[in-house]
Amino acid sequence: MGAKAGALKKISQYLPKLILTAERGKSFTASIKVLEGALMFADISGFTAISEKLASVGRGGSEELTRIINRHLLGMVSIMISYGGDVLKFGGDATLVYFADPLLAAVAAFKVNEWAKANAFAKTSAGKFELALHSGLHYGKFLSAEVGNPSIKLEHIVTGEALNKVFNAADFAQGGQVGATPDFIKVAGSCLKTVAGDGECVIVEPVGAIDIPPIENKSSRQLPEIDVDLMSRFLPQGLFEKLSTGRDGSISAEHRRVTVMFVNYTIPPDDFMDRPEELKRRLDRYYQMANSAVVSMGGVITRVDCYS
């Protein structure tokens, strides 16, 4: 495997296929798309308790926590990808995934739930801890934008009311449950049964045994000819350099004292589905301004969360 192919393979583990397979011109320009499909939000509870116990251990505790989180996220994400899922965002111990097929999204949610129940306990040097997964499913339209300065930093932003709805569905579910919206039930209802609900969200279970096999192996992605340097701009600052020096594409955990700032950028309530270009311009302008200000003070924007 050549150096370029090796670098691309490492990068592809950290970026969604929406970015990797997007058609672009010779030079980067901000873009936005209206997409329709199924969204799954899977959230693990229990890591906070583990991190608090391991925090006093220092670097050793950080490395142990990283191993535990990696194991659980890898187990779940492997299943999601095997059913056609595209991981859009990680938010701590939560994952946002896009599926073109709502039926496969439902199957993936139940399969991931089974895996989480079978691996519900994490053994650490500080004791044994219980982890619980709750997930949400929604079907609808959302906005996918690429913004930023290609010579400095790029960002993939997903937003829209669909994001809020899938988050609400996940919040409605308790540990070990899968929540869904009425919009998702409409397109995948034949394979689901409702066991509880409040009108806005319901708890769903599969109808009978799930016998749909995986459709895609996570290691068999066919990637187009893309600009590796451009793709690296979508990664958090410093990550590409670490991936480039690591032999197996892995990076070690870090234990740092940091100052964290959370900035909430809001746009007056409006429906940009019919005016995506206007939203793109606003997001691009604000992101570049914010990133420039943060970098000038020695900071790093680690990620942009998805809220409408």
C-alpha beads as a LAMMPS data file, in Angstrom:
LAMMPS data file: protein, C-alpha beads

308 atoms
307 bonds

1 atom types
1 bond types

-500.0 500.0 xlo xhi
-500.0 500.0 ylo yhi
-500.0 500.0 zlo zhi

Masses

1 110.0

Atoms # bond

1 1 1 0.000 0.000 0.000
2 1 1 1.385 3.389 -1.034
3 1 1 1.853 6.277 1.364
4 1 1 -1.128 8.162 -0.062
5 1 1 -3.408 5.117 0.090
6 1 1 -2.261 4.409 3.631
7 1 1 -2.976 7.971 4.729
8 1 1 -6.410 7.871 3.105
9 1 1 -7.270 4.620 4.866
10 1 1 -6.363 6.131 8.237
11 1 1 -8.332 9.316 7.573
12 1 1 -11.410 7.398 6.392
13 1 1 -11.826 5.920 9.869
14 1 1 -12.536 9.389 11.253
15 1 1 -14.718 10.942 8.548
16 1 1 -18.237 10.148 7.291
17 1 1 -18.745 8.806 3.787
18 1 1 -20.804 11.933 3.061
19 1 1 -17.515 13.850 3.112
20 1 1 -15.260 11.214 1.577
21 1 1 -17.478 10.580 -1.455
22 1 1 -18.700 14.136 -2.113
23 1 1 -18.135 15.514 -5.607
24 1 1 -15.980 18.637 -5.578
25 1 1 -14.347 20.943 -8.067
26 1 1 -10.631 21.649 -8.312
27 1 1 -10.811 24.035 -5.378
28 1 1 -12.880 23.835 -2.199
29 1 1 -15.938 26.020 -1.815
30 1 1 -18.487 25.898 0.977
31 1 1 -21.438 23.685 0.090
32 1 1 -24.723 22.438 1.512
33 1 1 -27.133 19.615 0.688
34 1 1 -30.644 18.715 1.772
35 1 1 -30.640 15.001 2.585
36 1 1 -33.478 12.657 3.466
37 1 1 -33.139 9.416 5.343
38 1 1 -33.094 7.703 8.712
39 1 1 -31.097 9.037 11.638
40 1 1 -30.046 7.055 14.690
41 1 1 -28.664 8.599 17.862
42 1 1 -27.093 6.102 20.256
43 1 1 -26.036 7.293 23.703
44 1 1 -24.180 5.290 26.354
45 1 1 -24.653 6.190 30.007
46 1 1 -22.172 5.164 32.675
47 1 1 -18.877 6.520 31.378
48 1 1 -19.104 9.641 33.554
49 1 1 -18.975 7.533 36.718
50 1 1 -15.982 5.617 35.357
51 1 1 -14.128 8.793 34.361
52 1 1 -14.658 10.335 37.802
53 1 1 -13.170 7.277 39.497
54 1 1 -10.230 7.012 37.107
55 1 1 -9.481 10.757 37.059
56 1 1 -7.394 10.515 40.217
57 1 1 -5.116 7.916 38.626
58 1 1 -3.646 10.406 36.148
59 1 1 -2.321 9.284 32.764
60 1 1 -2.878 5.615 33.584
61 1 1 -6.539 6.298 34.298
62 1 1 -6.890 8.254 31.062
63 1 1 -5.444 5.378 29.052
64 1 1 -7.690 2.853 30.783
65 1 1 -10.786 4.972 30.160
66 1 1 -9.800 5.391 26.506
67 1 1 -9.489 1.626 26.071
68 1 1 -12.934 1.038 27.574
69 1 1 -14.618 3.738 25.474
70 1 1 -12.860 2.549 22.317
71 1 1 -13.957 -1.027 22.903
72 1 1 -17.623 -0.114 23.304
73 1 1 -17.746 2.426 20.494
74 1 1 -15.922 0.052 18.141
75 1 1 -18.353 -2.752 18.953
76 1 1 -21.386 -0.571 18.267
77 1 1 -20.035 1.354 15.283
78 1 1 -18.964 -1.860 13.546
79 1 1 -22.572 -3.036 13.645
80 1 1 -23.922 0.325 12.461
81 1 1 -21.566 0.407 9.482
82 1 1 -22.255 -3.231 8.615
83 1 1 -25.917 -2.283 8.049
84 1 1 -25.112 0.663 5.808
85 1 1 -24.814 3.335 8.481
86 1 1 -22.640 6.412 8.033
87 1 1 -21.327 7.843 11.305
88 1 1 -21.808 11.609 11.063
89 1 1 -20.752 12.750 14.513
90 1 1 -19.374 11.561 17.832
91 1 1 -20.394 13.534 20.882
92 1 1 -18.483 12.175 23.849
93 1 1 -19.974 8.712 24.312
94 1 1 -22.831 9.252 21.837
95 1 1 -23.015 8.571 18.108
96 1 1 -25.128 10.114 15.330
97 1 1 -25.586 7.848 12.303
98 1 1 -27.259 8.304 8.903
99 1 1 -28.971 5.487 6.973
100 1 1 -30.470 5.702 3.496
101 1 1 -32.720 2.720 4.321
102 1 1 -34.969 3.067 7.424
103 1 1 -35.404 -0.706 7.719
104 1 1 -31.647 -1.181 8.015
105 1 1 -31.542 1.639 10.563
106 1 1 -34.086 -0.206 12.709
107 1 1 -32.205 -3.501 12.415
108 1 1 -28.930 -1.793 13.304
109 1 1 -30.509 -0.152 16.362
110 1 1 -31.761 -3.476 17.706
111 1 1 -28.500 -5.283 16.912
112 1 1 -26.485 -2.575 18.651
113 1 1 -28.842 -2.803 21.611
114 1 1 -28.247 -6.556 21.832
115 1 1 -24.491 -6.014 21.765
116 1 1 -24.696 -3.344 24.470
117 1 1 -26.738 -5.604 26.758
118 1 1 -24.226 -8.422 26.294
119 1 1 -21.391 -6.037 27.196
120 1 1 -23.142 -4.045 29.896
121 1 1 -20.386 -4.267 32.503
122 1 1 -16.946 -2.679 32.314
123 1 1 -14.214 -3.963 34.606
124 1 1 -11.670 -1.348 35.628
125 1 1 -8.910 -0.931 38.186
126 1 1 -11.417 1.168 40.160
127 1 1 -14.117 -1.503 40.156
128 1 1 -16.917 -2.830 37.999
129 1 1 -19.327 -0.402 36.348
130 1 1 -22.609 -0.885 34.527
131 1 1 -23.149 0.760 31.153
132 1 1 -26.513 1.252 29.466
133 1 1 -27.403 2.230 25.915
134 1 1 -30.482 4.157 24.841
135 1 1 -31.115 4.979 21.188
136 1 1 -33.455 7.074 19.066
137 1 1 -34.681 6.739 15.468
138 1 1 -36.185 9.365 13.176
139 1 1 -36.835 9.705 9.453
140 1 1 -36.808 13.065 7.719
141 1 1 -34.838 15.771 5.946
142 1 1 -31.746 17.470 7.324
143 1 1 -28.986 19.765 6.087
144 1 1 -25.388 18.688 5.532
145 1 1 -22.874 21.505 5.047
146 1 1 -19.127 21.782 4.458
147 1 1 -17.683 25.111 5.588
148 1 1 -14.390 26.743 6.486
149 1 1 -11.052 27.745 5.006
150 1 1 -9.295 24.867 3.171
151 1 1 -5.854 26.224 4.076
152 1 1 -6.684 26.340 7.791
153 1 1 -9.638 24.232 8.987
154 1 1 -12.813 22.736 7.516
155 1 1 -15.941 21.560 9.315
156 1 1 -18.823 19.261 8.440
157 1 1 -22.053 20.539 9.992
158 1 1 -25.363 18.697 10.072
159 1 1 -28.435 20.511 11.298
160 1 1 -32.192 20.782 11.007
161 1 1 -35.297 19.890 12.987
162 1 1 -34.678 16.214 12.211
163 1 1 -31.673 16.326 14.529
164 1 1 -33.756 17.623 17.417
165 1 1 -36.345 14.915 16.813
166 1 1 -33.868 12.040 16.870
167 1 1 -32.268 13.456 20.039
168 1 1 -35.710 13.631 21.666
169 1 1 -36.429 10.032 20.666
170 1 1 -33.197 8.895 22.316
171 1 1 -33.942 10.932 25.451
172 1 1 -37.390 9.329 25.647
173 1 1 -35.827 5.864 25.770
174 1 1 -34.421 4.406 28.966
175 1 1 -31.352 2.190 29.205
176 1 1 -31.778 -0.844 26.965
177 1 1 -34.595 0.746 24.947
178 1 1 -34.983 2.152 21.433
179 1 1 -37.138 5.247 20.946
180 1 1 -38.662 6.338 17.642
181 1 1 -40.699 9.189 16.203
182 1 1 -44.039 8.845 14.364
183 1 1 -42.200 9.829 11.159
184 1 1 -39.921 6.829 11.534
185 1 1 -42.812 4.487 12.329
186 1 1 -44.524 5.533 9.078
187 1 1 -41.640 4.295 6.924
188 1 1 -40.492 1.282 8.955
189 1 1 -43.565 0.349 10.962
190 1 1 -44.025 -3.139 9.516
191 1 1 -40.966 -4.435 11.356
192 1 1 -41.724 -2.633 14.627
193 1 1 -44.148 -2.899 17.485
194 1 1 -44.887 -0.075 19.884
195 1 1 -44.733 -0.861 23.590
196 1 1 -45.064 2.654 25.058
197 1 1 -45.372 6.236 23.892
198 1 1 -46.498 9.796 24.524
199 1 1 -47.527 10.862 21.026
200 1 1 -44.255 12.619 20.214
201 1 1 -42.065 9.551 20.733
202 1 1 -42.594 5.836 21.272
203 1 1 -40.590 2.871 22.506
204 1 1 -40.257 0.217 19.811
205 1 1 -39.266 -3.427 19.673
206 1 1 -38.756 -5.720 16.674
207 1 1 -41.612 -7.844 15.380
208 1 1 -40.233 -11.361 15.600
209 1 1 -36.619 -12.386 15.114
210 1 1 -34.264 -10.141 13.173
211 1 1 -32.872 -12.218 10.312
212 1 1 -31.545 -9.504 7.997
213 1 1 -27.787 -10.064 7.485
214 1 1 -25.236 -7.252 7.370
215 1 1 -24.835 -5.662 3.941
216 1 1 -21.431 -4.028 4.157
217 1 1 -18.123 -4.837 5.758
218 1 1 -16.571 -1.792 7.399
219 1 1 -13.156 -2.557 5.915
220 1 1 -14.384 -2.775 2.333
221 1 1 -15.265 0.851 1.612
222 1 1 -14.515 1.823 -1.984
223 1 1 -13.225 5.375 -1.857
224 1 1 -12.865 7.657 -4.875
225 1 1 -9.713 9.524 -5.825
226 1 1 -9.679 12.315 -3.282
227 1 1 -7.361 15.011 -1.971
228 1 1 -5.820 13.597 1.216
229 1 1 -4.562 17.002 2.332
230 1 1 -8.034 18.517 1.906
231 1 1 -9.652 15.663 3.847
232 1 1 -7.153 16.151 6.676
233 1 1 -8.549 19.668 7.191
234 1 1 -11.800 18.137 8.432
235 1 1 -9.966 16.365 11.279
236 1 1 -9.372 17.920 14.710
237 1 1 -6.142 19.904 14.831
238 1 1 -3.106 17.676 15.302
239 1 1 -4.893 14.381 14.639
240 1 1 -3.626 13.892 11.081
241 1 1 -0.023 14.404 12.177
242 1 1 -0.428 11.767 14.890
243 1 1 -2.062 9.340 12.473
244 1 1 0.758 9.899 9.999
245 1 1 3.422 8.934 12.535
246 1 1 1.551 5.966 14.049
247 1 1 2.294 2.594 12.529
248 1 1 -1.188 1.120 12.854
249 1 1 -3.222 4.290 12.640
250 1 1 -3.822 4.378 16.380
251 1 1 -3.020 7.224 18.741
252 1 1 -2.272 7.212 22.449
253 1 1 -4.484 8.780 25.078
254 1 1 -3.564 12.135 26.554
255 1 1 -4.111 13.445 30.060
256 1 1 -4.188 17.231 30.023
257 1 1 -5.439 20.083 32.133
258 1 1 -7.458 22.268 29.813
259 1 1 -9.751 25.264 29.797
260 1 1 -12.979 24.503 27.945
261 1 1 -15.371 27.011 26.411
262 1 1 -18.764 26.169 24.962
263 1 1 -20.239 28.610 22.434
264 1 1 -23.862 28.374 21.329
265 1 1 -24.523 30.001 17.962
266 1 1 -28.226 30.469 17.271
267 1 1 -30.057 31.679 14.205
268 1 1 -33.590 33.110 14.574
269 1 1 -36.138 30.293 14.118
270 1 1 -36.670 29.767 10.414
271 1 1 -37.077 26.989 7.885
272 1 1 -33.950 26.902 5.742
273 1 1 -34.954 23.764 3.840
274 1 1 -36.176 26.011 1.021
275 1 1 -33.216 28.403 1.365
276 1 1 -30.183 26.220 2.105
277 1 1 -27.748 28.566 0.345
278 1 1 -28.566 31.332 2.801
279 1 1 -27.881 29.018 5.730
280 1 1 -24.621 27.887 4.121
281 1 1 -23.402 31.477 3.858
282 1 1 -24.278 32.180 7.487
283 1 1 -22.620 29.014 8.783
284 1 1 -19.496 29.507 6.687
285 1 1 -19.103 33.146 7.684
286 1 1 -19.617 32.438 11.383
287 1 1 -17.412 29.338 11.495
288 1 1 -14.472 31.068 9.827
289 1 1 -14.817 34.068 12.131
290 1 1 -15.057 31.891 15.252
291 1 1 -12.165 29.644 14.246
292 1 1 -9.954 32.634 13.470
293 1 1 -10.684 34.150 16.883
294 1 1 -10.079 30.883 18.732
295 1 1 -6.834 30.104 16.885
296 1 1 -5.505 33.635 17.481
297 1 1 -5.741 32.955 21.214
298 1 1 -4.019 29.583 20.957
299 1 1 -7.223 27.559 21.126
300 1 1 -8.709 24.741 19.087
301 1 1 -12.301 24.113 18.003
302 1 1 -12.615 20.419 18.781
303 1 1 -16.035 19.845 17.256
304 1 1 -19.321 21.395 16.223
305 1 1 -22.349 19.701 17.766
306 1 1 -25.641 19.285 15.940
307 1 1 -28.529 21.358 17.136
308 1 1 -31.238 23.136 15.220

Bonds

1 1 1 2
2 1 2 3
3 1 3 4
4 1 4 5
5 1 5 6
6 1 6 7
7 1 7 8
8 1 8 9
9 1 9 10
10 1 10 11
11 1 11 12
12 1 12 13
13 1 13 14
14 1 14 15
15 1 15 16
16 1 16 17
17 1 17 18
18 1 18 19
19 1 19 20
20 1 20 21
21 1 21 22
22 1 22 23
23 1 23 24
24 1 24 25
25 1 25 26
26 1 26 27
27 1 27 28
28 1 28 29
29 1 29 30
30 1 30 31
31 1 31 32
32 1 32 33
33 1 33 34
34 1 34 35
35 1 35 36
36 1 36 37
37 1 37 38
38 1 38 39
39 1 39 40
40 1 40 41
41 1 41 42
42 1 42 43
43 1 43 44
44 1 44 45
45 1 45 46
46 1 46 47
47 1 47 48
48 1 48 49
49 1 49 50
50 1 50 51
51 1 51 52
52 1 52 53
53 1 53 54
54 1 54 55
55 1 55 56
56 1 56 57
57 1 57 58
58 1 58 59
59 1 59 60
60 1 60 61
61 1 61 62
62 1 62 63
63 1 63 64
64 1 64 65
65 1 65 66
66 1 66 67
67 1 67 68
68 1 68 69
69 1 69 70
70 1 70 71
71 1 71 72
72 1 72 73
73 1 73 74
74 1 74 75
75 1 75 76
76 1 76 77
77 1 77 78
78 1 78 79
79 1 79 80
80 1 80 81
81 1 81 82
82 1 82 83
83 1 83 84
84 1 84 85
85 1 85 86
86 1 86 87
87 1 87 88
88 1 88 89
89 1 89 90
90 1 90 91
91 1 91 92
92 1 92 93
93 1 93 94
94 1 94 95
95 1 95 96
96 1 96 97
97 1 97 98
98 1 98 99
99 1 99 100
100 1 100 101
101 1 101 102
102 1 102 103
103 1 103 104
104 1 104 105
105 1 105 106
106 1 106 107
107 1 107 108
108 1 108 109
109 1 109 110
110 1 110 111
111 1 111 112
112 1 112 113
113 1 113 114
114 1 114 115
115 1 115 116
116 1 116 117
117 1 117 118
118 1 118 119
119 1 119 120
120 1 120 121
121 1 121 122
122 1 122 123
123 1 123 124
124 1 124 125
125 1 125 126
126 1 126 127
127 1 127 128
128 1 128 129
129 1 129 130
130 1 130 131
131 1 131 132
132 1 132 133
133 1 133 134
134 1 134 135
135 1 135 136
136 1 136 137
137 1 137 138
138 1 138 139
139 1 139 140
140 1 140 141
141 1 141 142
142 1 142 143
143 1 143 144
144 1 144 145
145 1 145 146
146 1 146 147
147 1 147 148
148 1 148 149
149 1 149 150
150 1 150 151
151 1 151 152
152 1 152 153
153 1 153 154
154 1 154 155
155 1 155 156
156 1 156 157
157 1 157 158
158 1 158 159
159 1 159 160
160 1 160 161
161 1 161 162
162 1 162 163
163 1 163 164
164 1 164 165
165 1 165 166
166 1 166 167
167 1 167 168
168 1 168 169
169 1 169 170
170 1 170 171
171 1 171 172
172 1 172 173
173 1 173 174
174 1 174 175
175 1 175 176
176 1 176 177
177 1 177 178
178 1 178 179
179 1 179 180
180 1 180 181
181 1 181 182
182 1 182 183
183 1 183 184
184 1 184 185
185 1 185 186
186 1 186 187
187 1 187 188
188 1 188 189
189 1 189 190
190 1 190 191
191 1 191 192
192 1 192 193
193 1 193 194
194 1 194 195
195 1 195 196
196 1 196 197
197 1 197 198
198 1 198 199
199 1 199 200
200 1 200 201
201 1 201 202
202 1 202 203
203 1 203 204
204 1 204 205
205 1 205 206
206 1 206 207
207 1 207 208
208 1 208 209
209 1 209 210
210 1 210 211
211 1 211 212
212 1 212 213
213 1 213 214
214 1 214 215
215 1 215 216
216 1 216 217
217 1 217 218
218 1 218 219
219 1 219 220
220 1 220 221
221 1 221 222
222 1 222 223
223 1 223 224
224 1 224 225
225 1 225 226
226 1 226 227
227 1 227 228
228 1 228 229
229 1 229 230
230 1 230 231
231 1 231 232
232 1 232 233
233 1 233 234
234 1 234 235
235 1 235 236
236 1 236 237
237 1 237 238
238 1 238 239
239 1 239 240
240 1 240 241
241 1 241 242
242 1 242 243
243 1 243 244
244 1 244 245
245 1 245 246
246 1 246 247
247 1 247 248
248 1 248 249
249 1 249 250
250 1 250 251
251 1 251 252
252 1 252 253
253 1 253 254
254 1 254 255
255 1 255 256
256 1 256 257
257 1 257 258
258 1 258 259
259 1 259 260
260 1 260 261
261 1 261 262
262 1 262 263
263 1 263 264
264 1 264 265
265 1 265 266
266 1 266 267
267 1 267 268
268 1 268 269
269 1 269 270
270 1 270 271
271 1 271 272
272 1 272 273
273 1 273 274
274 1 274 275
275 1 275 276
276 1 276 277
277 1 277 278
278 1 278 279
279 1 279 280
280 1 280 281
281 1 281 282
282 1 282 283
283 1 283 284
284 1 284 285
285 1 285 286
286 1 286 287
287 1 287 288
288 1 288 289
289 1 289 290
290 1 290 291
291 1 291 292
292 1 292 293
293 1 293 294
294 1 294 295
295 1 295 296
296 1 296 297
297 1 297 298
298 1 298 299
299 1 299 300
300 1 300 301
301 1 301 302
302 1 302 303
303 1 303 304
304 1 304 305
305 1 305 306
306 1 306 307
307 1 307 308
